[in-house]
Amino acid sequence: MRTINRDIVAPLIFSKDGKTLQTLQSAENKRCVYPGHWGIIGGGMEESEDQRTALNRETLEESGIDISSYTAELIHESEGEAEKTLDTGERVFCKMKFHTYKVVINDRMADEIKVTLNDEHTEYRWVEPPQLKHLKLTPPSVGLFKQLGYI
């Protein structure tokens, strides 16, 4: 099995009322690294992108939310590994470096933010941080939320 290295950008999105967006990765989509787990959206950087450009693109693609006018603060970096199926059907071992940004949509409450999921996610919830411990979270989300003191 071939090994690939990926830089992953992910927004920890908060609404004005302090809720964070969590999405459920599809169990049917083979591109998902953690199927059946809840976590924050995000994805791999393309070669020509800087982190902010990739963050904006991935957020829009996966949630339909345009975060380009909001501040994105780098809050966490970590590494992880998982197997993944590429669009070509090839199964690879993926070594990932995660760059997580906090983005606060400070002008809208959670129920005012329109979310349109792509095929990588089947469900979403706006969750108050203390509720995160009740979700089956992706391993990177567990590490992030423990470091931030949410779980």
OpenMM code with the backbone's topology and positions (N, CA, C; nanometers):
from openmm import Vec3, app, unit

residues = "MET ARG THR ILE ASN ARG ASP ILE VAL ALA PRO LEU ILE PHE SER LYS ASP GLY LYS THR LEU GLN THR LEU GLN SER ALA GLU ASN LYS ARG CYS VAL TYR PRO GLY HIS TRP GLY ILE ILE GLY GLY GLY MET GLU GLU SER GLU ASP GLN ARG THR ALA LEU ASN ARG GLU THR LEU GLU GLU SER GLY ILE ASP ILE SER SER TYR THR ALA GLU LEU ILE HIS GLU SER GLU GLY GLU ALA GLU LYS THR LEU ASP THR GLY GLU ARG VAL PHE CYS LYS MET LYS PHE HIS THR TYR LYS VAL VAL ILE ASN ASP ARG MET ALA ASP GLU ILE LYS VAL THR LEU ASN ASP GLU HIS THR GLU TYR ARG TRP VAL GLU PRO PRO GLN LEU LYS HIS LEU LYS LEU THR PRO PRO SER VAL GLY LEU PHE LYS GLN LEU GLY TYR ILE".split()
positions = [
    Vec3(0.0851, -0.1181, 0.0000),
    Vec3(0.0000, 0.0000, 0.0000),
    Vec3(0.0895, 0.1242, 0.0000),
    Vec3(0.0575, 0.2149, -0.0863),
    Vec3(0.1329, 0.3377, -0.0995),
    Vec3(0.0981, 0.4342, 0.0148),
    Vec3(0.1967, 0.5119, 0.0592),
    Vec3(0.1759, 0.6139, 0.1625),
    Vec3(0.1776, 0.7519, 0.0976),
    Vec3(0.0796, 0.8348, 0.1350),
    Vec3(0.0780, 0.9732, 0.0884),
    Vec3(0.0763, 1.0659, 0.2090),
    Vec3(0.1292, 1.1849, 0.1917),
    Vec3(0.1287, 1.2881, 0.2960),
    Vec3(0.0332, 1.3980, 0.2541),
    Vec3(-0.0515, 1.4412, 0.3472),
    Vec3(-0.1495, 1.5450, 0.3165),
    Vec3(-0.1518, 1.6504, 0.4263),
    Vec3(-0.1593, 1.7757, 0.3869),
    Vec3(-0.1896, 1.8850, 0.4790),
    Vec3(-0.3398, 1.9042, 0.4735),
    Vec3(-0.4035, 1.9011, 0.5891),
    Vec3(-0.5486, 1.9122, 0.6002),
    Vec3(-0.5821, 2.0418, 0.6741),
    Vec3(-0.6736, 2.1192, 0.6187),
    Vec3(-0.7229, 2.2388, 0.6876),
    Vec3(-0.8659, 2.2121, 0.7329),
    Vec3(-0.8985, 2.2639, 0.8497),
    Vec3(-1.0314, 2.2395, 0.9058),
    Vec3(-1.0762, 2.3604, 0.9871),
    Vec3(-1.1995, 2.4057, 0.9645),
    Vec3(-1.2518, 2.5151, 1.0456),
    Vec3(-1.3357, 2.4624, 1.1619),
    Vec3(-1.3074, 2.5073, 1.2801),
    Vec3(-1.3959, 2.4846, 1.3941),
    Vec3(-1.4884, 2.6053, 1.3936),
    Vec3(-1.6064, 2.5866, 1.3353),
    Vec3(-1.6988, 2.6982, 1.3136),
    Vec3(-1.7908, 2.7138, 1.4340),
    Vec3(-1.8000, 2.8373, 1.4825),
    Vec3(-1.8925, 2.8720, 1.5895),
    Vec3(-1.9939, 2.9736, 1.5386),
    Vec3(-2.1156, 2.9601, 1.5874),
    Vec3(-2.2203, 3.0578, 1.5593),
    Vec3(-2.2170, 3.1667, 1.6660),
    Vec3(-2.2945, 3.2707, 1.6453),
    Vec3(-2.3028, 3.3824, 1.7406),
    Vec3(-2.3471, 3.3348, 1.8790),
    Vec3(-2.4313, 3.2296, 1.8832),
    Vec3(-2.4804, 3.1782, 2.0115),
    Vec3(-2.3917, 3.0680, 2.0702),
    Vec3(-2.2669, 3.0555, 2.0210),
    Vec3(-2.1682, 2.9688, 2.0828),
    Vec3(-2.1765, 2.8216, 2.0482),
    Vec3(-2.2529, 2.7870, 1.9456),
    Vec3(-2.2622, 2.6471, 1.9038),
    Vec3(-2.1609, 2.6207, 1.7932),
    Vec3(-2.1138, 2.4965, 1.7871),
    Vec3(-2.0160, 2.4580, 1.6860),
    Vec3(-2.0781, 2.3590, 1.5876),
    Vec3(-2.0412, 2.3733, 1.4617),
    Vec3(-2.0932, 2.2869, 1.3568),
    Vec3(-2.0210, 2.1524, 1.3587),
    Vec3(-2.0988, 2.0444, 1.3680),
    Vec3(-2.0465, 1.9084, 1.3622),
    Vec3(-2.1174, 1.8352, 1.2495),
    Vec3(-2.0406, 1.7569, 1.1730),
    Vec3(-2.0986, 1.6831, 1.0615),
    Vec3(-2.0662, 1.5348, 1.0756),
    Vec3(-2.1563, 1.4523, 1.0240),
    Vec3(-2.1401, 1.3076, 1.0285),
    Vec3(-2.0862, 1.2604, 0.8950),
    Vec3(-1.9677, 1.1965, 0.8965),
    Vec3(-1.9085, 1.1469, 0.7729),
    Vec3(-1.9880, 1.0276, 0.7212),
    Vec3(-2.0104, 1.0269, 0.5922),
    Vec3(-2.0869, 0.9230, 0.5257),
    Vec3(-2.0200, 0.7865, 0.5418),
    Vec3(-2.1006, 0.6866, 0.5713),
    Vec3(-2.0497, 0.5493, 0.5790),
    Vec3(-2.0391, 0.4878, 0.4399),
    Vec3(-2.1086, 0.5466, 0.3412),
    Vec3(-2.1085, 0.4930, 0.2052),
    Vec3(-2.0018, 0.5547, 0.1156),
    Vec3(-1.9580, 0.6758, 0.1463),
    Vec3(-1.8617, 0.7442, 0.0602),
    Vec3(-1.7213, 0.6939, 0.0922),
    Vec3(-1.6588, 0.6280, -0.0020),
    Vec3(-1.5276, 0.5669, 0.0203),
    Vec3(-1.4165, 0.6697, 0.0383),
    Vec3(-1.4400, 0.7958, 0.0018),
    Vec3(-1.3390, 0.9001, 0.0212),
    Vec3(-1.3278, 0.9421, 0.1675),
    Vec3(-1.4279, 0.9113, 0.2482),
    Vec3(-1.4266, 0.9521, 0.3886),
    Vec3(-1.3233, 0.8711, 0.4670),
    Vec3(-1.2456, 0.9410, 0.5460),
    Vec3(-1.1405, 0.8765, 0.6247),
    Vec3(-1.1977, 0.8164, 0.7529),
    Vec3(-1.2993, 0.8805, 0.8124),
    Vec3(-1.3589, 0.8331, 0.9377),
    Vec3(-1.5104, 0.8164, 0.9204),
    Vec3(-1.5541, 0.7203, 0.8372),
    Vec3(-1.6976, 0.7035, 0.8133),
    Vec3(-1.7737, 0.6721, 0.9423),
    Vec3(-1.8935, 0.7310, 0.9539),
    Vec3(-1.9771, 0.7062, 1.0709),
    Vec3(-1.9363, 0.7822, 1.1951),
    Vec3(-1.8438, 0.8768, 1.1803),
    Vec3(-1.7971, 0.9576, 1.2934),
    Vec3(-1.8358, 1.1049, 1.2740),
    Vec3(-1.8579, 1.1712, 1.3850),
    Vec3(-1.8854, 1.3148, 1.3856),
    Vec3(-1.7550, 1.3921, 1.3965),
    Vec3(-1.7534, 1.5101, 1.3402),
    Vec3(-1.6359, 1.5953, 1.3521),
    Vec3(-1.6562, 1.7247, 1.2766),
    Vec3(-1.5489, 1.7976, 1.2647),
    Vec3(-1.5550, 1.9225, 1.1909),
    Vec3(-1.5215, 1.8934, 1.0450),
    Vec3(-1.5678, 1.9814, 0.9581),
    Vec3(-1.5398, 1.9638, 0.8162),
    Vec3(-1.3953, 2.0012, 0.7877),
    Vec3(-1.3513, 1.9704, 0.6693),
    Vec3(-1.2156, 2.0050, 0.6305),
    Vec3(-1.1666, 1.9118, 0.5232),
    Vec3(-1.0493, 1.9428, 0.4700),
    Vec3(-0.9958, 1.8583, 0.3664),
    Vec3(-0.8568, 1.9003, 0.3249),
    Vec3(-0.8057, 1.8294, 0.2278),
    Vec3(-0.6687, 1.8473, 0.1832),
    Vec3(-0.6455, 1.9732, 0.1022),
    Vec3(-0.5280, 2.0278, 0.1244),
    Vec3(-0.4855, 2.1455, 0.0482),
    Vec3(-0.4413, 2.1014, -0.0905),
    Vec3(-0.4712, 2.1826, -0.1884),
    Vec3(-0.4213, 2.1591, -0.3231),
    Vec3(-0.2850, 2.2265, -0.3359),
    Vec3(-0.2045, 2.1811, -0.4299),
    Vec3(-0.0659, 2.2279, -0.4417),
    Vec3(-0.0520, 2.3785, -0.4509),
    Vec3(-0.1402, 2.4454, -0.5202),
    Vec3(-0.1254, 2.5890, -0.5434),
    Vec3(-0.1888, 2.6754, -0.4337),
    Vec3(-0.2454, 2.6133, -0.3300),
    Vec3(-0.3202, 2.6885, -0.2296),
    Vec3(-0.2393, 2.7203, -0.1050),
    Vec3(-0.2712, 2.8357, -0.0445),
    Vec3(-0.2249, 2.8606, 0.0906),
    Vec3(-0.3348, 2.8090, 0.1844),
    Vec3(-0.3075, 2.8078, 0.3139),
    Vec3(-0.4027, 2.7484, 0.4076),
    Vec3(-0.5373, 2.8210, 0.4082),
    Vec3(-0.5366, 2.9528, 0.4046),
    Vec3(-0.6638, 3.0258, 0.4107),
    Vec3(-0.7485, 3.0011, 0.2863),
    Vec3(-0.6858, 2.9975, 0.1709),
    Vec3(-0.7591, 2.9704, 0.0471),
    Vec3(-0.8208, 2.8310, 0.0529),
    Vec3(-0.7433, 2.7334, 0.0980),
    Vec3(-0.7934, 2.5966, 0.1100),
    Vec3(-0.9055, 2.5880, 0.2135),
    Vec3(-0.8905, 2.6596, 0.3243),
    Vec3(-0.9926, 2.6604, 0.4295),
    Vec3(-1.1248, 2.7140, 0.3755),
    Vec3(-1.1186, 2.8257, 0.3038),
    Vec3(-1.2396, 2.8838, 0.2452),
    Vec3(-1.3044, 2.7873, 0.1466),
    Vec3(-1.2226, 2.7275, 0.0584),
    Vec3(-1.2743, 2.6363, -0.0442),
    Vec3(-1.3376, 2.5128, 0.0185),
    Vec3(-1.2655, 2.4476, 0.1100),
    Vec3(-1.3163, 2.3255, 0.1728),
    Vec3(-1.4463, 2.3519, 0.2498),
    Vec3(-1.4529, 2.4640, 0.3198),
    Vec3(-1.5733, 2.4970, 0.3968),
    Vec3(-1.6920, 2.5163, 0.3045),
    Vec3(-1.6716, 2.5890, 0.1967),
    Vec3(-1.7792, 2.6125, 0.1007),
    Vec3(-1.8222, 2.4818, 0.0334),
    Vec3(-1.7247, 2.3993, -0.0065),
    Vec3(-1.7567, 2.2723, -0.0727),
    Vec3(-1.8333, 2.1765, 0.0179),
    Vec3(-1.7938, 2.1675, 0.1430),
    Vec3(-1.8506, 2.0657, 0.2315),
    Vec3(-1.9727, 2.1108, 0.3094),
    Vec3(-1.9890, 2.2436, 0.3289),
    Vec3(-2.1020, 2.2900, 0.4101),
    Vec3(-2.1878, 2.3959, 0.3421),
    Vec3(-2.1388, 2.4525, 0.2327),
    Vec3(-2.2117, 2.5608, 0.1683),
    Vec3(-2.1971, 2.6939, 0.2399),
    Vec3(-2.1138, 2.7004, 0.3428),
    Vec3(-2.0954, 2.8230, 0.4207),
    Vec3(-1.9736, 2.8990, 0.3680),
    Vec3(-1.9946, 3.0258, 0.3372),
    Vec3(-1.8854, 3.1127, 0.2920),
    Vec3(-1.8257, 3.1813, 0.4152),
    Vec3(-1.7038, 3.1423, 0.4517),
    Vec3(-1.6387, 3.2003, 0.5697),
    Vec3(-1.5339, 3.3043, 0.5319),
    Vec3(-1.5261, 3.3396, 0.4044),
    Vec3(-1.4174, 3.4260, 0.3574),
    Vec3(-1.4157, 3.5639, 0.4229),
    Vec3(-1.5288, 3.6119, 0.4730),
    Vec3(-1.5318, 3.7446, 0.5351),
    Vec3(-1.5112, 3.7406, 0.6865),
    Vec3(-1.4917, 3.6210, 0.7424),
    Vec3(-1.4730, 3.6060, 0.8869),
    Vec3(-1.3269, 3.5769, 0.9196),
    Vec3(-1.2849, 3.6174, 1.0376),
    Vec3(-1.1485, 3.5914, 1.0832),
    Vec3(-1.1295, 3.4419, 1.1073),
    Vec3(-1.0149, 3.3897, 1.0655),
    Vec3(-0.9795, 3.2501, 1.0899),
    Vec3(-0.8504, 3.2501, 1.1711),
    Vec3(-0.8606, 3.2008, 1.2952),
    Vec3(-0.7462, 3.1982, 1.3864),
    Vec3(-0.6941, 3.0554, 1.3997),
    Vec3(-0.5672, 3.0331, 1.3668),
    Vec3(-0.5074, 2.9005, 1.3821),
    Vec3(-0.5028, 2.8670, 1.5316),
    Vec3(-0.5695, 2.7578, 1.5706),
    Vec3(-0.5780, 2.7234, 1.7132),
    Vec3(-0.5156, 2.5883, 1.7469),
    Vec3(-0.4862, 2.5061, 1.6458),
    Vec3(-0.4376, 2.3724, 1.6777),
    Vec3(-0.3706, 2.3106, 1.5557),
    Vec3(-0.2607, 2.2404, 1.5799),
    Vec3(-0.1972, 2.1610, 1.4751),
    Vec3(-0.1659, 2.0243, 1.5346),
    Vec3(-0.1907, 1.9212, 1.4567),
    Vec3(-0.1658, 1.7853, 1.5026),
    Vec3(-0.1416, 1.6960, 1.3811),
    Vec3(-0.1100, 1.5710, 1.4093),
    Vec3(-0.0869, 1.4744, 1.3024),
    Vec3(-0.1728, 1.3520, 1.3250),
    Vec3(-0.2038, 1.2822, 1.2164),
    Vec3(-0.2834, 1.1611, 1.2248),
    Vec3(-0.2564, 1.0719, 1.1056),
    Vec3(-0.3031, 0.9479, 1.1157),
    Vec3(-0.2843, 0.8499, 1.0091),
    Vec3(-0.4129, 0.7709, 0.9916),
    Vec3(-0.4409, 0.7349, 0.8667),
    Vec3(-0.5575, 0.6519, 0.8380),
    Vec3(-0.5473, 0.5985, 0.6959),
    Vec3(-0.6208, 0.4916, 0.6688),
    Vec3(-0.6314, 0.4432, 0.5318),
    Vec3(-0.7430, 0.5189, 0.4627),
    Vec3(-0.7273, 0.5366, 0.3309),
    Vec3(-0.8238, 0.6142, 0.2551),
    Vec3(-0.8297, 0.5597, 0.1136),
    Vec3(-0.9474, 0.5686, 0.0509),
    Vec3(-0.9629, 0.5327, -0.0893),
    Vec3(-0.9658, 0.6609, -0.1712),
    Vec3(-0.8760, 0.6711, -0.2688),
    Vec3(-0.8703, 0.7877, -0.3564),
    Vec3(-0.9822, 0.7817, -0.4597),
    Vec3(-1.0084, 0.8940, -0.5273),
    Vec3(-1.1105, 0.8982, -0.6325),
    Vec3(-1.0831, 0.7942, -0.7411),
    Vec3(-0.9568, 0.7561, -0.7584),
    Vec3(-0.9179, 0.6565, -0.8585),
    Vec3(-0.9519, 0.5145, -0.8150),
    Vec3(-0.9917, 0.4976, -0.6878),
    Vec3(-1.0207, 0.3656, -0.6331),
    Vec3(-0.9029, 0.3037, -0.5599),
    Vec3(-0.7856, 0.3674, -0.5705),
    Vec3(-0.6663, 0.3156, -0.5032),
    Vec3(-0.6782, 0.3355, -0.3528),
    Vec3(-0.6458, 0.2325, -0.2772),
    Vec3(-0.6440, 0.2400, -0.1306),
    Vec3(-0.5028, 0.2811, -0.0891),
    Vec3(-0.4903, 0.3857, -0.0070),
    Vec3(-0.3603, 0.4368, 0.0350),
    Vec3(-0.3581, 0.4556, 0.1858),
    Vec3(-0.2370, 0.4597, 0.2400),
    Vec3(-0.2163, 0.4960, 0.3798),
    Vec3(-0.1861, 0.6451, 0.3799),
    Vec3(-0.2627, 0.7208, 0.4554),
    Vec3(-0.2543, 0.8663, 0.4515),
    Vec3(-0.1969, 0.9188, 0.5832),
    Vec3(-0.0837, 0.9878, 0.5743),
    Vec3(-0.0271, 1.0584, 0.6896),
    Vec3(-0.0699, 1.2035, 0.6760),
    Vec3(-0.1396, 1.2526, 0.7789),
    Vec3(-0.2004, 1.3851, 0.7700),
    Vec3(-0.1453, 1.4803, 0.8752),
    Vec3(-0.1305, 1.6040, 0.8354),
    Vec3(-0.0994, 1.7118, 0.9284),
    Vec3(-0.2208, 1.8035, 0.9272),
    Vec3(-0.2850, 1.8160, 1.0427),
    Vec3(-0.4075, 1.8940, 1.0550),
    Vec3(-0.3767, 2.0365, 1.1008),
    Vec3(-0.4372, 2.1331, 1.0334),
    Vec3(-0.4275, 2.2750, 1.0683),
    Vec3(-0.5705, 2.3207, 1.0962),
    Vec3(-0.6027, 2.3398, 1.2236),
    Vec3(-0.7397, 2.3732, 1.2625),
    Vec3(-0.7508, 2.5212, 1.2974),
    Vec3(-0.8511, 2.5833, 1.2402),
    Vec3(-0.8770, 2.7255, 1.2590),
    Vec3(-1.0112, 2.7462, 1.3282),
    Vec3(-1.0158, 2.8419, 1.4180),
    Vec3(-1.1423, 2.8821, 1.4799),
    Vec3(-1.2015, 2.9944, 1.3953),
    Vec3(-1.3260, 2.9755, 1.3542),
    Vec3(-1.3984, 3.0748, 1.2757),
    Vec3(-1.5305, 3.1020, 1.3472),
    Vec3(-1.5527, 3.2262, 1.3868),
    Vec3(-1.6768, 3.2631, 1.4546),
    Vec3(-1.7631, 3.3436, 1.3578),
    Vec3(-1.8798, 3.2889, 1.3280),
    Vec3(-1.9781, 3.3615, 1.2468),
    Vec3(-2.0554, 3.4467, 1.3465),
    Vec3(-2.0013, 3.5653, 1.3706),
    Vec3(-2.0459, 3.6488, 1.4826),
    Vec3(-2.1700, 3.7323, 1.4541),
    Vec3(-2.2287, 3.7165, 1.3371),
    Vec3(-2.3474, 3.7947, 1.3048),
    Vec3(-2.4714, 3.7079, 1.2822),
    Vec3(-2.4602, 3.5760, 1.3092),
    Vec3(-2.5759, 3.4876, 1.2904),
    Vec3(-2.5785, 3.3777, 1.3961),
    Vec3(-2.6984, 3.3503, 1.4452),
    Vec3(-2.7202, 3.2390, 1.5371),
    Vec3(-2.7166, 3.1102, 1.4548),
    Vec3(-2.6962, 2.9967, 1.5212),
    Vec3(-2.6844, 2.8677, 1.4526),
    Vec3(-2.8033, 2.8402, 1.3606),
    Vec3(-2.9241, 2.8658, 1.4098),
    Vec3(-3.0419, 2.8345, 1.3279),
    Vec3(-3.0617, 2.9319, 1.2115),
    Vec3(-2.9777, 3.0345, 1.2016),
    Vec3(-2.9840, 3.1292, 1.0901),
    Vec3(-2.8796, 3.1003, 0.9821),
    Vec3(-2.7941, 3.0015, 1.0070),
    Vec3(-2.6866, 2.9695, 0.9130),
    Vec3(-2.7306, 2.8527, 0.8255),
    Vec3(-2.7386, 2.8794, 0.6961),
    Vec3(-2.7791, 2.7745, 0.6016),
    Vec3(-2.6608, 2.6805, 0.5778),
    Vec3(-2.6856, 2.5514, 0.5978),
    Vec3(-2.5840, 2.4487, 0.5766),
    Vec3(-2.6308, 2.3580, 0.4636),
    Vec3(-2.5460, 2.3398, 0.3648),
    Vec3(-2.5737, 2.2490, 0.2537),
    Vec3(-2.4572, 2.1507, 0.2452),
    Vec3(-2.4800, 2.0285, 0.2883),
    Vec3(-2.3738, 1.9284, 0.2938),
    Vec3(-2.3458, 1.8688, 0.1563),
    Vec3(-2.2193, 1.8335, 0.1335),
    Vec3(-2.1858, 1.7590, 0.0123),
    Vec3(-2.2017, 1.6097, 0.0407),
    Vec3(-2.1613, 1.5248, -0.0528),
    Vec3(-2.1842, 1.3807, -0.0381),
    Vec3(-2.0907, 1.3126, 0.0611),
    Vec3(-1.9966, 1.3878, 0.1198),
    Vec3(-1.9091, 1.3289, 0.2215),
    Vec3(-1.9762, 1.3228, 0.3586),
    Vec3(-2.0866, 1.3950, 0.3741),
    Vec3(-2.1540, 1.4048, 0.5039),
    Vec3(-2.3027, 1.3753, 0.4879),
    Vec3(-2.3605, 1.3108, 0.5877),
    Vec3(-2.5020, 1.2754, 0.5791),
    Vec3(-2.5901, 1.3548, 0.6749),
    Vec3(-2.5281, 1.4215, 0.7703),
    Vec3(-2.6047, 1.4922, 0.8731),
    Vec3(-2.5187, 1.6017, 0.9323),
    Vec3(-2.5827, 1.7030, 0.9900),
    Vec3(-2.5085, 1.8040, 1.0649),
    Vec3(-2.5877, 1.8438, 1.1879),
    Vec3(-2.5156, 1.8957, 1.2851),
    Vec3(-2.5767, 1.9476, 1.4084),
    Vec3(-2.4962, 2.0685, 1.4538),
    Vec3(-2.5657, 2.1643, 1.5125),
    Vec3(-2.5000, 2.2728, 1.5847),
    Vec3(-2.5022, 2.2306, 1.7311),
    Vec3(-2.3857, 2.2200, 1.7913),
    Vec3(-2.3709, 2.1588, 1.9230),
    Vec3(-2.3034, 2.2560, 2.0193),
    Vec3(-2.3550, 2.2646, 2.1398),
    Vec3(-2.2849, 2.3386, 2.2441),
    Vec3(-2.1667, 2.2532, 2.2882),
    Vec3(-2.0501, 2.3135, 2.3124),
    Vec3(-1.9302, 2.2343, 2.3443),
    Vec3(-1.9479, 2.1245, 2.4491),
    Vec3(-2.0236, 2.1442, 2.5589),
    Vec3(-2.0387, 2.0341, 2.6555),
    Vec3(-2.1081, 1.9097, 2.5977),
    Vec3(-2.1837, 1.9258, 2.4882),
    Vec3(-2.2539, 1.8130, 2.4266),
    Vec3(-2.1627, 1.7263, 2.3388),
    Vec3(-2.0437, 1.7741, 2.3075),
    Vec3(-1.9534, 1.7016, 2.2179),
    Vec3(-1.9184, 1.5633, 2.2706),
    Vec3(-1.9119, 1.5486, 2.4017),
    Vec3(-1.8737, 1.4205, 2.4612),
    Vec3(-1.9758, 1.3103, 2.4335),
    Vec3(-2.0936, 1.3457, 2.3871),
    Vec3(-2.1985, 1.2478, 2.3591),
    Vec3(-2.1976, 1.1997, 2.2140),
    Vec3(-2.1066, 1.2519, 2.1324),
    Vec3(-2.0981, 1.2130, 1.9918),
    Vec3(-1.9839, 1.1145, 1.9696),
    Vec3(-1.9999, 1.0264, 1.8712),
    Vec3(-1.8911, 0.9377, 1.8277),
    Vec3(-1.8022, 1.0221, 1.7362),
    Vec3(-1.6932, 1.0746, 1.7923),
    Vec3(-1.6087, 1.1724, 1.7245),
    Vec3(-1.4936, 1.1071, 1.6484),
    Vec3(-1.4475, 1.1748, 1.5438),
    Vec3(-1.3278, 1.1316, 1.4728),
    Vec3(-1.2087, 1.1406, 1.5679),
    Vec3(-1.1071, 1.0559, 1.5512),
    Vec3(-0.9890, 1.0653, 1.6382),
    Vec3(-0.9244, 1.2045, 1.6415),
    Vec3(-0.9102, 1.2744, 1.5267),
    Vec3(-0.8535, 1.4094, 1.5351),
    Vec3(-0.9418, 1.5060, 1.6158),
    Vec3(-1.0742, 1.4890, 1.6061),
    Vec3(-1.1646, 1.5754, 1.6834),
    Vec3(-1.1519, 1.5492, 1.8323),
    Vec3(-1.1358, 1.4225, 1.8705),
    Vec3(-1.1174, 1.3888, 2.0123),
    Vec3(-0.9948, 1.4621, 2.0666),
    Vec3(-0.8819, 1.4533, 1.9945),
    Vec3(-0.7604, 1.5213, 2.0388),
    Vec3(-0.7780, 1.6715, 2.0483),
    Vec3(-0.8420, 1.7296, 1.9479),
    Vec3(-0.8663, 1.8741, 1.9458),
    Vec3(-0.9539, 1.9160, 2.0634),
    Vec3(-1.0658, 1.8478, 2.0809),
    Vec3(-1.1605, 1.8878, 2.1852),
    Vec3(-1.1069, 1.8625, 2.3258),
    Vec3(-1.0225, 1.7618, 2.3414),
    Vec3(-0.9574, 1.7422, 2.4714),
    Vec3(-0.8610, 1.8570, 2.4997),
    Vec3(-0.7809, 1.8937, 2.4014),
    Vec3(-0.6851, 2.0036, 2.4223),
    Vec3(-0.7575, 2.1341, 2.4520),
    Vec3(-0.8720, 2.1557, 2.3900),
    Vec3(-0.9467, 2.2795, 2.4132),
    Vec3(-1.0312, 2.2731, 2.5419),
    Vec3(-1.0365, 2.1562, 2.6050),
    Vec3(-1.1105, 2.1421, 2.7301),
    Vec3(-1.2596, 2.1219, 2.7122),
    Vec3(-1.3031, 2.0836, 2.5923),
    Vec3(-1.4462, 2.0620, 2.5658),
    Vec3(-1.4926, 1.9234, 2.6073),
    Vec3(-1.3990, 1.8263, 2.6085),
    Vec3(-1.4370, 1.6910, 2.6520),
    Vec3(-1.3299, 1.6418, 2.7494),
] * unit.nanometer
topology = app.Topology()
chain = topology.addChain("A")
for resn in residues:
    res = topology.addResidue(resn, chain)
    for name in ("N", "CA", "C"):
        topology.addAtom(name, app.Element.getBySymbol(name[0]), res)
